[in-house]
Amino acid sequence: MNNEYKRINTGTDIINTGLSGSISDIISAHIPADIPHGDMPGDKIEIGEGHIDKARTIFPVLAEMLKTSSSANPYGRAVIAVCGGSGVGKSEIASIISHMLRKCGIGAYTMSGDNYPHRIPKYNDAERLRVFREGGVRALTESGKASPDAFNTLRSLQETGADADSKYINEHDWFKPYYEGGKEALKGYLGTPLETDYDEVEQILKAFLDGASSLWLKRMGRDEASLWYDEIDMSDIQVLVLEWTHGNSDCLSSVDIPILLNSTPEETLEHRRSRNRDGALDSPFTMLILGLEQDMLTSQAHKAKIIITKSGEIISYEEFKKIMAGS
């Protein structure tokens, strides 16, 4: 990858000028179904009225924040991150926001953070499972509750993918240390630099804010042969929209405006069921991962500049805490 980015002298008033017009005209305009979206290979987005309504709610608040952020950048640029849990509509809403910015005459590019794990999806899924099981077995052994019978039963649970189901805590006295040890090990991997190349993402964001005229951006598909870089022209781009679960991570320092699309665990589960997710995708291990990702999002929520609920209401961080405490 070429890490030498050529700089340009971009006018610092493009965003302010573009957002000085009638925002109401922009947010009320029709949103075509074929607008450009994120750069994740094979990513399929289906924009619905709910996504459009949320983007329309977010945009006026975002517009004011963009004026401030871009004014502080010598190239008149800003980075937005649209983050949230599984199925909350990150790709769709980020794409609509980028479209609205372009309608204002502001260049915008939607970048998917899902291109930057160290492993392609099937290998990363395998690594997550390995981390969980290795951590669980180690904790079980250290607890003093390990036995040949326990490991025989555990092997049967692992063969059916049930060893991440917390219900077995009530059935086997040895299962709790296995489950909690595996969960703790998984927490040390999910959303960390062990799983994702945050350094590369941060380098890209910094280069953009420093006026890079082009960026080499990674593309990662679902198999070993689907890995490459595209050089993307950034000379007319003022806003980089990062859509990613981890867009508000503590590992990133170059995001100007994090936007959290909030969803409680119950809402996430209901959404997955409504999309006819099969049993494998809603396995105990998958649900454990979703829960841990939700914990991460909650712990980082205080940094979000905009928080919007599943129902489409912008809320304060204090209101967010109340909602999550009651979920």
N, C-alpha and C positions, 0 to 999 in steps of 0.2 A: 504494500500500500504506500502511495506517495503522501507523505505527511507535510510537504512544503506547500502551503496555501498562499496564493497570490492575493494581495490586498487591493481593495479599491477604495475610492473616496466617494462614499454614498452621501447624498444630501440628507441632512438630519431632520428635515421638515416634512418628509413624505408621509409619515404616519399621522402627524398632527394635521396636515392638510387634508388627507384622505378621510380622517374622522371628524372633520369640522362640518361636514355636510349633514344631511338628515339621516340620522341613524334609524329612525322609524321606517323610512323607505326601504332601507337595506334589510331590516329584519322582517318586514312584511312581504318582501318579494318572494316569488315562487322559487323553490329549490329543486332544480332538475335532478332526476334519478342518477344521471351519469356523470356527476361531478368527480374531479380527480380525488383520489383518496391516498392512504398511506402507502409506503413503499415496501411492505412485507410481501415477498413472492407468494402468490396463490391466495392472498387474503381476500375474502369475499365479504363485502359489507352490504347490508340491506337497510337503507335509511327509511325510517318510519316517522310518523307524525310526532311520536314521543321524543325522538332525537331532535327533530326540528324545533319543537316547542322549547326544549331545554337550551338549545343553542341560541334561540331568540331571547330567552331569559338572561343567559350569560352575557351576550354580546354587548349590551349598553354598559354594563359594569366593567367588562373587560376593556372596552374602548377607552375609558378614562384612565385605567391603569396603564394601558399601552402608551398613552401620551406621555406619562411620567417616565416610564421605563426607557422609552426610545430617546427621550430628551437627555437622559443621563449617559447615553451611549454615543461615542464620537462618530459612529457611522449610522446613527438613527435606527438601530436594530434592536430587536427584543426576542427573547425565547419564552414561549408558552409551553407548559406541560399539562396535558390532559390525562389524569391518572384515575385509577379506581380498580375495583375487583372484577372478577370474571363476569362477562355478559352485561356489564353496566352501560356499554355503548361508547367506549372510548374512541374507537376507529371512526364511527359514524359522526359523533359530535365534533371531533377534531377536524374531520373533512368538511363539515358544514361551516365551522368557524373559519377555516382557511378560505372557503368559497366566499363567505361574507366579506372577508378582508380584501380579496381580489376584486369584489364588486365595488369596494371603496377606492380602488386604484392602488392598493397596497399589496406588493408581492408577498406571497405566503407559500411555504412548502411544508407538507406533512411528513414527518419522519417517524418510522415505527421503531421503538426501542426493542421490539421482539427480534430484531436482526442481530442483537449483540450478546447473546449467551455464548459461553465458551464451547457448547456442544449443540449439535442439531437436536431437535425435539426428542426423538426416540432415545438417543443416548443420554440426554439430560433427564428424561423420565426414569431411565434405568439407574442413573447416578443418584437421583433423589431416593429411590427405593433402597439402593445399596446403603446410603447414609443412614436411613431410618433403621434398617434391619441390623446393620453393624452396631449402631449405637444402642439399639434395644438389647441385642444379645450380650453386649459388653456389660450393660447395666444389670441385666438379669443375673449374669455370672457374679458380678460384684455384690449383689444383694444377698447372696447366700441361699437363695431360693431355687437355684438351678438344680435340675435332676434329669436323668434319662427320660422319665415319663413326661416332664415338662417340655423337653426339647422335641420329643416325638409328637406331642400335641401341637406344639408351635409349628413344627414342619407341616402338619396338616393344614393349619390356618394359613400359613404362607403359600401353600400350593393353591389354595382357593382365593387368595388375596384378601383374607379376612383378618389378618394380623394387625391391621390398623384400626380395628373396630373396638372402641372403648367399652363396649358392653361386656366383653370378656373379663374385665376387671372384677366383675361381680361373680364370675364363674370359676376363676382360677387365682389362687393367692399369689402365684408367681407372675401373673400377666401384668400387674400394675407397674413393676419396675421395668419390664420390657417395653411397655407402651410409653411410659413417661421418659425413659432413656432414649428411645427412638425419636420421640417428639422433640426432645431437647437437642438431639444431634441434628435433626432436620431444620430446626430454627437457626442453627449455626451455618446452614448452607443456603437456604432459600433467600433470594433477594440480596445476597452478599457478593463481594468480589470473587468468591469461589465459584459462583454460578454464572456471573455476568461480568463482562468486560466494561466496568464503569469508567476506567481510565480512557478507553477509546471514545466512549460517548462524551465524556467531559472534554476531551481534546477537540472533538467536532464542534461542540457548543461554543467553546472558547474561540476557536478559529472563526466561526460564523460571527460572533460578537466583535471580533477583531477585524472584521471587514473582508474576509476571504471571498474572492470572486467565484471560486468553485470549491466543491468538497467531494472527496472520494467517500462514498457511503456504501456500507456493507449490505449485502443481500444474502439471506440465509433461508433456504427452503427446508424441505422435510427429509431430504436424502443427502448422501455424501457428495453427490455431484452438483448439488444446488448451493454453491457457495462462491460468490464473486463480489466485485466492487464496481459501482457505476460512478463516473465523474458527473456531478450535477452542477449546472450553472447557477450560481447564487448572486450574480451581478445585479439582478432586479428583484431580489428577495429581501424584504425588510423584517419579516416575522417567520421564525422557525417554530413550527408547532410539533412538539414531541408527544406522540400518543403512546402511553406505556403504563403498565401497572406500577412500575418503580420510578415514575417521573418525578416524584417528590422525595426520593431517597436522600438520606444524609450523605450518600456518596457523590452527589451532584451539587455543585456550587454555582453553576452558570445558568440556572433556570430563574428567569425574572418573575414569572407569574404562574405558580402551580394552581391548577384547577382540579379539585377533588369531586368526582362523580360518586357520591356516597350510595352505598347499598348495604343494608343490614344482612347478616348471614341468612336470615329467613327469606328476605327478598331475593337474594342471589340463588338460593335453592329453588324457590318458586319459579324464577326466570328460567333456570336450567330445565326444570320439568316441563315448562310450557313450550320449550323448544324441542321436546321429545328426546332429551339426552338419554343415551342408552345406559345400561347398568354399569358398564365398565367405566364410563366417564363420571358416574356418580358413585363410584366405589368408595369404601371407607377411607382408602388412602387419598383419593382425590379430594374428598370432603375434608380430610385433615389438612391437606395443603391449602385449600380455600380458606379454612379457618385461620391458619397461620398467616396467610397473606392479608387477611382482614385485620389481624392483630398488628401487622406491620403498618398498614394504611392508617389505622387508628392512632398508632404511636407517632406518626409523622404528620397527622392532620393539622396540628397547631401551626405548621408552616404554610398551609394552603392560603392563597389570597382570596379564592372563591370556593365555597362549598355548596353543592346543590344536591338536594335529596332525590331519591328515586321518583318521587311525585312531581319534581320540577320546581321546588322552592329553594331559593338561596337562603342559607342560614348562617348564623355566626358560629364560631368555634364552641362557644358555651352551649348553644342549642344543639350542636352536633354531639357534644359529650352527653347531654341528657338523653338524646335519642339512642345513642349506642349503649348507655348504661341500662336502658330499659329493654334492649333487644335480647 
